């Protein structure tokens, strides 16, 4: 089977094909980011890198059986500026369409974010298939709603595997069941408080002594101080905290909800910040961001799949990637 992966990133689709038991004879990848290419080549050294998708007319490829890709979504995302097809990155979708028409593969798969119906309809009309909306929460610890346009037949919703955020942690505890959607901005958190208040990303409670002790912030803060901006506990809060040491409580974080998120059933969608990793709240406990390995687990990738580049680049690459087990679920319906 010959596969062409457009906007290949860290080649999550290649992992999914292997997980689905599909033998690939030649894997061609179009990608321009040097860091994601390095990750891909570290993991899949036989990948044929083609470079910029805009140069596709210069490619000389054999017949292709599967074309897949997740075109840049910045112009479509509800979290972005909604520039739709006028965004220079999202316009690359039309190259995807042209390549599919040129190679006429047996199968194609396009992944993208939830978007306005009018944008969705443009994609649907050009590809000739209706998308299916799948939330990665069914197969991972992450809430990640994505649209999948494909001519692979009989695609249904995956079974709910019941994976929770606590199940993918290296250490520590969390105040929610699932992560919010991982995106490509988790590395930016220069001001931890304002970043997590704005983006509602998850942090992890962890004990420095290695014990998996969680903190009930409602037992520490009075209602008046829930929304105060501070990075250290005052004397009264420390006194309340000292009474909690050794207690395994359910965290219902009122203050840190502004830094973390409101309670959810899944983790936030993966993002890419690597500064301000720890927010120390006293000598025994601190809040931290998800580690790169934990983010890999959110995307159902093997541990340390993205190692070999900086944490900043790992977070970015993971935020832009696919949830592997969703793609695996889709690929299992191919007849090869």
Wavefront OBJ file of the C-alpha trace (Angstrom):
o trace
v 0.000 0.000 0.000
v 1.321 3.450 -0.951
v 0.350 6.261 1.409
v 0.650 10.020 0.980
v 0.353 12.058 4.179
v -0.126 15.796 3.696
v 0.623 18.215 6.547
v 2.190 15.124 8.091
v 3.424 16.728 11.330
v 4.802 13.990 13.590
v 3.185 11.280 11.447
v 0.437 10.243 13.849
v -1.326 8.736 10.835
v 1.621 6.432 10.258
v 1.368 5.188 13.850
v -2.373 4.656 13.396
v -1.870 2.573 10.241
v 0.574 0.335 12.098
v -1.837 0.008 15.009
v -4.599 -0.942 12.573
v -2.433 -3.727 11.182
v -2.166 -2.198 7.711
v 1.040 -2.920 5.829
v 2.505 0.162 4.171
v 4.967 -0.331 1.320
v 5.838 3.329 0.763
v 4.993 6.251 3.028
v 5.324 9.721 1.528
v 5.070 12.761 3.798
v 4.663 16.437 3.005
v 5.835 18.609 5.903
v 7.925 21.771 6.287
v 8.512 22.020 10.056
v 12.056 20.839 10.783
v 11.249 19.758 14.324
v 8.280 17.575 13.432
v 10.267 16.118 10.536
v 13.042 15.228 12.990
v 10.544 13.465 15.271
v 9.057 11.571 12.324
v 12.423 10.467 10.985
v 13.530 9.378 14.455
v 10.474 7.152 14.736
v 9.970 6.214 11.077
v 13.325 6.456 9.278
v 11.908 5.024 6.033
v 9.517 7.968 5.586
v 9.965 9.700 2.225
v 9.908 13.444 2.966
v 8.572 15.538 0.053
v 8.686 19.051 1.477
v 6.178 21.835 0.865
v 2.709 20.780 -0.301
v 2.621 23.779 -2.635
v 5.298 22.064 -4.735
v 3.177 18.962 -5.255
v 3.144 19.309 -9.057
v 6.860 18.547 -9.026
v 6.407 15.267 -7.180
v 6.825 12.080 -9.167
v 4.953 9.480 -7.138
v 3.649 6.010 -7.958
v -0.088 5.255 -7.712
v -1.321 6.229 -4.251
v -3.827 4.113 -2.296
v -4.485 6.477 0.621
v -4.155 10.245 0.957
v -4.620 11.693 4.416
v -3.979 14.952 6.187
v -5.111 17.557 8.648
v -4.811 20.874 6.851
v -3.960 23.924 9.008
v -7.031 24.934 10.966
v -6.201 28.464 12.142
v -8.681 30.019 9.728
v -11.524 27.714 10.722
v -11.230 27.195 14.465
v -13.807 28.764 16.767
v -10.815 29.552 18.996
v -9.164 31.582 16.232
v -10.048 34.654 14.208
v -12.414 32.813 11.858
v -10.701 34.071 8.710
v -11.905 30.932 6.910
v -10.409 30.362 3.468
v -8.833 33.819 3.355
v -6.291 32.633 5.915
v -3.106 31.763 4.028
v -2.665 28.561 6.039
v -6.213 27.282 5.681
v -6.166 27.957 1.942
v -3.766 25.022 1.720
v -6.878 22.838 1.981
v -7.387 23.454 -1.738
v -4.008 21.828 -2.428
v -5.294 18.785 -0.564
v -8.310 18.696 -2.882
v -6.188 19.122 -6.015
v -3.862 16.312 -4.949
v -6.766 13.956 -4.264
v -8.214 14.728 -7.694
v -4.834 14.211 -9.353
v -3.882 10.880 -7.750
v -7.409 9.474 -7.377
v -6.586 7.242 -4.396
v -8.872 4.467 -3.285
v -9.236 6.178 0.078
v -8.778 9.655 1.530
v -9.093 11.127 5.011
v -9.157 14.796 6.001
v -9.220 15.885 9.640
v -10.083 19.378 10.850
v -11.605 21.304 13.741
v -15.251 22.057 14.336
v -16.082 25.146 12.311
v -18.948 27.264 11.033
v -21.400 25.294 8.936
v -20.724 27.448 5.882
v -17.013 26.549 5.917
v -17.811 22.919 6.604
v -20.134 22.823 3.613
v -17.414 24.100 1.278
v -15.163 21.222 2.279
v -18.018 18.738 2.063
v -18.984 19.868 -1.444
v -15.431 19.659 -2.744
v -14.686 16.248 -1.231
v -18.126 14.806 -1.912
v -18.619 13.269 1.539
v -20.201 14.415 4.781
v -17.892 14.591 7.809
v -18.285 12.577 10.964
v -17.683 14.329 14.289
v -15.667 12.220 16.729
v -14.567 13.274 20.200
v -11.205 11.841 21.206
v -12.649 11.550 24.710
v -14.046 8.164 23.679
v -10.579 6.640 23.257
v -8.377 8.937 25.335
v -8.294 11.196 28.372
v -8.771 14.309 26.216
v -11.824 16.218 25.033
v -10.964 16.835 21.383
v -13.847 17.224 18.940
v -12.708 16.855 15.335
v -14.402 16.482 11.962
v -13.306 13.655 9.657
v -14.126 13.655 5.957
v -13.426 10.252 4.428
v -14.647 7.801 1.814
v -13.620 4.894 4.025
v -16.968 3.130 4.502
v -19.036 2.383 7.586
v -17.360 4.748 10.031
v -19.120 4.755 13.376
v -18.387 6.222 16.774
v -15.616 4.424 18.701
v -16.503 2.613 21.874
v -15.958 4.607 25.053
v -12.809 3.184 26.636
v -13.417 5.032 29.889
v -9.910 6.520 30.024
v -9.654 9.392 32.498
v -7.074 12.119 32.978
v -5.840 10.516 36.190
v -5.029 7.373 34.189
v -2.368 9.072 32.054
v -0.540 11.041 34.756
v 3.069 10.213 35.538
v 2.411 11.474 39.075
v 0.105 13.777 40.959
v -3.647 14.348 40.919
v -6.141 16.439 38.958
v -9.471 18.093 39.655
v -11.267 16.810 36.562
v -11.962 13.564 34.777
v -10.873 14.529 31.259
v -8.430 17.032 29.785
v -9.476 19.949 27.655
v -8.335 19.879 24.039
v -4.586 19.955 23.543
v -3.524 22.755 21.193
v -0.269 24.245 19.947
v 0.080 27.055 22.509
v 0.892 25.218 25.752
v 4.502 26.402 25.567
v 3.620 30.100 25.865
v 2.769 30.452 29.535
v 5.112 33.261 30.546
v 2.518 34.462 33.066
v 1.093 31.243 34.418
v -1.920 32.761 36.110
v -3.130 34.860 33.174
v -2.456 32.093 30.666
v -4.429 29.457 32.505
v -7.199 31.899 33.349
v -7.562 32.843 29.682
v -7.162 29.423 28.117
v -8.609 27.255 30.897
v -5.843 24.685 30.657
v -5.270 21.933 33.143
v -2.629 21.795 35.831
v -1.739 18.861 38.037
v -1.557 18.883 41.837
v 1.546 17.119 43.042
v 3.348 16.536 46.320
v 7.083 17.196 46.303
v 7.615 14.325 48.730
v 6.351 11.904 46.080
v 3.075 11.119 47.830
v 0.001 11.297 45.637
v -1.866 13.742 47.880
v -4.459 16.100 46.437
v -5.572 19.428 47.831
v -9.136 20.573 48.426
v -8.794 24.278 47.738
v -12.217 24.943 49.275
v -10.694 23.895 52.603
v -7.828 26.355 52.151
v -9.441 29.530 50.840
v -12.317 31.552 52.149
v -14.824 32.716 49.489
v -13.388 36.220 49.681
v -9.943 35.043 48.637
v -11.038 32.565 45.918
v -10.482 35.080 43.136
v -7.522 36.980 44.460
v -4.398 37.063 42.311
v -1.537 35.608 44.274
v 1.108 32.949 43.716
v 1.806 32.051 47.322
v -0.413 31.234 50.250
v -0.746 33.726 53.062
v -0.386 32.824 56.735
v -4.042 31.861 57.186
v -4.103 29.697 54.086
v -0.898 27.968 55.145
v -2.460 27.221 58.524
v -5.469 25.627 56.824
v -3.196 23.747 54.456
v -1.163 22.298 57.326
v -4.300 20.605 58.627
v -4.752 18.837 55.289
v -1.337 17.189 55.061
v -1.735 13.467 54.682
v -5.409 13.737 53.747
v -6.521 12.313 50.425
v -9.220 14.805 49.492
v -11.124 15.428 46.310
v -9.799 18.691 44.855
v -12.518 21.251 44.120
v -10.241 24.117 43.297
v -11.956 27.500 43.485
v -8.872 29.686 43.248
v -6.914 27.491 40.870
v -9.915 26.915 38.639
v -8.941 30.222 37.135
v -5.500 28.850 36.490
v -6.715 25.396 35.518
v -10.327 25.017 34.389
v -13.819 24.306 35.527
v -14.373 20.586 36.220
v -14.736 18.535 33.038
v -15.091 14.902 32.134
v -11.991 14.970 29.944
v -8.691 16.816 29.786
v -8.283 20.078 27.938
v -7.146 19.829 24.345
v -3.344 19.608 24.283
v -1.374 22.828 24.107
v 2.313 23.664 23.935
v 3.691 25.740 26.864
v 6.952 24.654 28.494
v 7.862 27.664 30.661
v 6.553 28.121 34.211
v 6.244 24.369 34.576
v 5.691 24.513 38.323
v 3.612 26.876 40.395
v 4.780 26.338 43.973
v 2.089 26.780 46.593
v 4.031 25.669 49.649
v 7.003 23.553 50.609
v 5.120 20.280 50.114
v 2.665 20.826 47.288
v 2.726 22.501 43.895
v 0.732 22.769 40.685
v 2.400 21.855 37.427
v 1.552 21.557 33.769
v 1.147 18.272 31.987
v 4.491 16.829 30.927
v 5.330 15.996 27.286
v 4.905 12.295 28.063
v 1.455 12.943 29.542
v 0.537 14.934 26.437
v 1.735 12.041 24.287
v -0.619 9.820 26.238
v -3.469 12.279 25.614
v -2.832 11.780 21.891
v -2.529 8.001 22.466
v 1.065 8.000 21.250
v 3.822 5.848 22.771
v 5.711 7.370 25.683
v 8.675 9.516 24.572
v 7.539 9.428 20.954
v 8.474 13.111 20.549
v 11.766 13.078 22.440
v 14.833 14.449 20.666
v 13.632 18.053 20.391
v 12.988 20.738 23.023
v 9.920 20.551 25.243
v 8.597 23.665 23.513
v 8.670 21.876 20.163
v 7.259 18.694 21.669
v 4.244 20.571 23.042
v 3.694 22.340 19.719
v 3.944 19.154 17.709
v 1.584 17.262 19.990
v -0.964 20.073 19.986
v -1.020 19.998 16.191
v -1.176 16.215 15.972
v -3.927 13.642 15.703
v -5.344 11.411 18.385
v -3.865 8.182 17.077
v -6.565 5.836 18.340
v -9.297 7.769 16.525
v -7.418 7.430 13.244
v -6.783 3.752 14.015
v -10.512 3.242 14.503
v -11.187 4.786 11.084
v -8.415 2.911 9.232
v -9.651 -0.460 10.466
v -12.576 -0.093 8.045
v -10.334 -0.007 4.983
v -10.241 -3.034 2.699
v -6.617 -3.638 1.747
l 1 2 3 4 5 6 7 8 9 10 11 12 13 14 15 16 17 18 19 20 21 22 23 24 25 26 27 28 29 30 31 32 33 34 35 36 37 38 39 40 41 42 43 44 45 46 47 48 49 50 51 52 53 54 55 56 57 58 59 60 61 62 63 64 65 66 67 68 69 70 71 72 73 74 75 76 77 78 79 80 81 82 83 84 85 86 87 88 89 90 91 92 93 94 95 96 97 98 99 100 101 102 103 104 105 106 107 108 109 110 111 112 113 114 115 116 117 118 119 120 121 122 123 124 125 126 127 128 129 130 131 132 133 134 135 136 137 138 139 140 141 142 143 144 145 146 147 148 149 150 151 152 153 154 155 156 157 158 159 160 161 162 163 164 165 166 167 168 169 170 171 172 173 174 175 176 177 178 179 180 181 182 183 184 185 186 187 188 189 190 191 192 193 194 195 196 197 198 199 200 201 202 203 204 205 206 207 208 209 210 211 212 213 214 215 216 217 218 219 220 221 222 223 224 225 226 227 228 229 230 231 232 233 234 235 236 237 238 239 240 241 242 243 244 245 246 247 248 249 250 251 252 253 254 255 256 257 258 259 260 261 262 263 264 265 266 267 268 269 270 271 272 273 274 275 276 277 278 279 280 281 282 283 284 285 286 287 288 289 290 291 292 293 294 295 296 297 298 299 300 301 302 303 304 305 306 307 308 309 310 311 312 313 314 315 316 317 318 319 320 321 322 323 324 325 326 327 328 329 330 331 332 333 334 335 336
